[in-house]
């Protein structure tokens, strides 16, 4: 695993500490032009020893920023499952196509870097969607890791079938075998591109809207509306509790994980007096409430069917499915 490129990490005293367990926080900075450091996420809040351990892991490339955030929120990093890469096949492929020596472990390192990126994408998506989708995301990223290993192992085996003309020389070069090898390479590359599409699929999990064609659209939208309204009241109540008590400890309706997430969010807020849910959260959620109410009203007021009879049957316009249906006696 490689360190996140272009980032610097620093440990700072926590100005909002309320005990020894959160006296420091670990901050990421992005390297800008002329060496200027641009503040990024506050990755972890805890003791100096905890921050130092994670700081060392980030700089050594043993941890990514996403994993550190996951440690802070959930108490542990998401397990990364790698599949074996055939190093011997990778070495033979290198020898058959290059004058340079193969660097042991390089094929495995390249594979693991790609898998690490996929797991990072998966963790980001899991943070965006309902936990009901997490198992599906985990299954997709594991499928990506497995299929990618198979594809890369096949690629190395294909590359080792016939040497490059630069290695073998033009005399008696096996042209027909080379043509078959190139065809196999094309197929393998096609499979590789299909595997990469799994990353987009991971990013789409849990993001689908409610289609008007769904016969249960109104019911689903009403459930969604109730959730949005409950979220609005909860955010207002949490903000009121924080303004009164200056802490989130003991706030009704908040889990320990949610408290930690909100504390991390406030720690990186640039405002003078941050609150758990800034005004834009309430504004955006209120806009979603109005949009959902309008969609429900539109669907309820829409005439789903128009029909007429003819000799021997009936014709119906099904607007929900956008088609004309004929029914015969």
C-alpha positions, 0 to 999 in steps of 0.5 A, spaced: 500 500 500 502 506 498 501 513 502 496 518 499 500 522 494 500 530 495 499 530 503 502 532 509 500 530 516 500 534 523 498 533 530 495 539 533 492 540 540 484 539 540 481 546 542 475 543 544 477 537 548 473 535 554 478 530 557 484 526 556 481 521 550 480 527 545 486 532 547 489 531 540 487 531 533 490 528 526 490 533 520 491 532 513 494 538 509 494 538 501 500 540 498 499 546 494 503 551 489 510 554 492 509 549 498 503 552 501 499 547 505 492 547 504 488 544 510 484 538 509 480 533 513 481 532 520 482 524 520 482 522 528 481 525 535 484 522 540 490 521 545 497 523 543 499 516 542 493 514 538 494 520 533 502 518 533 501 511 531 496 513 525 501 519 523 506 513 522 502 509 519 499 514 514 507 516 512 509 509 511 503 507 507 500 502 511 494 506 512 490 511 507 486 517 509 479 513 508 482 507 513 484 512 518 477 515 518 474 508 519 478 507 525 475 513 528 468 512 526 468 504 527 474 503 531 477 499 526 479 499 519 475 495 514 479 489 512 482 488 505 482 482 502 487 480 496 488 475 492 494 471 490 498 474 484 503 469 480 510 472 481 513 467 477 509 468 471 510 476 472 517 475 472 517 470 465 513 475 462 518 481 464 523 477 461 520 475 454 518 482 453 524 487 456 531 487 457 530 490 464 530 485 470 524 484 474 523 487 480 520 482 485 514 483 488 512 489 483 506 485 480 503 484 487 504 491 489 501 494 483 495 489 484 494 491 491 495 499 489 489 498 485 485 494 490 486 499 495 483 504 491 477 500 490 476 499 497 477 507 498 472 508 493 467 503 497 468 506 504 467 513 501 460 510 498 458 506 504 459 513 508 454 516 503 448 511 503 444 507 508 447 501 511 443 496 508 447 497 502 454 496 505 453 488 504 452 489 497 458 494 496 463 489 500 461 484 495 462 488 489 469 490 491 471 483 493 469 481 486 473 486 483 479 484 487 478 477 485 477 478 478 482 483 477 487 478 480 485 473 475 485 478 469 492 480 471 495 473 472 492 471 465 495 477 462 502 475 465 501 468 462 499 471 455 505 475 455 510 469 456 507 465 451 511 469 445 517 473 446 518 480 443 521 481 437 526 485 440 528 479 445 528 474 440 530 477 433 527 477 427 530 471 424 525 465 424 520 469 428 513 465 430 509 470 426 503 466 427 504 465 434 505 472 435 498 474 432 494 469 436 498 472 442 496 479 440 488 477 439 489 474 446 492 480 449 486 484 446 481 479 449 484 480 456 484 488 455 477 487 454 476 483 460 480 488 464 476 494 462 469 490 464 472 489 471 474 497 471 466 498 470 465 495 477 468 501 480 463 505 477 457 500 479 460 501 487 459 508 486 452 507 484 450 503 489 444 506 493 444 512 489 438 510 485 432 515 485 424 512 485 422 512 478 415 514 477 414 508 473 414 504 479 407 502 481 409 503 489 412 510 487 407 514 492 408 510 498 416 510 497 416 517 496 411 518 502 416 513 506 422 518 504 418 524 506 417 522 513 424 520 513 426 527 511 422 530 516 424 526 521 431 528 520 430 535 519 427 535 526 433 531 529 438 536 526 434 542 529 434 538 536 441 536 536 443 543 534 439 546 540 442 541 545 449 543 543 447 550 544 444 549 551 450 544 553 456 546 549 457 538 548 453 532 545 454 527 550 448 525 553 444 528 547 438 524 546 437 520 539 445 520 538 449 514 538 456 514 540 459 513 533 454 519 530 457 523 536 464 522 534 462 523 527 459 530 528 465 532 533 470 530 527 466 535 523 466 541 528 473 540 529 474 541 521 469 547 521 472 554 519 466 558 523 467 561 529 462 557 533 460 551 529 454 547 530 453 539 529 449 541 523 450 547 519 445 551 516 446 549 509 444 542 512 438 544 514 436 548 508 438 543 503 434 538 507 428 542 507 429 543 499 428 536 499 422 535 503 419 540 498 421 537 492 419 530 495 412 533 497 411 536 490 413 529 486 407 526 491 402 531 489 404 530 481 403 523 482 397 523 485 394 528 481 396 524 474 391 520 471 394 513 470 389 511 465 385 513 460 380 508 456 375 507 451 371 501 448 371 498 441 367 492 438 370 486 441 375 489 446 377 495 450 383 500 449 387 503 455 393 508 455 397 506 461 401 512 462 405 509 468 408 504 463 408 509 457 404 504 452 397 503 449 394 496 452 389 492 448 384 487 451 380 483 447 373 480 449 
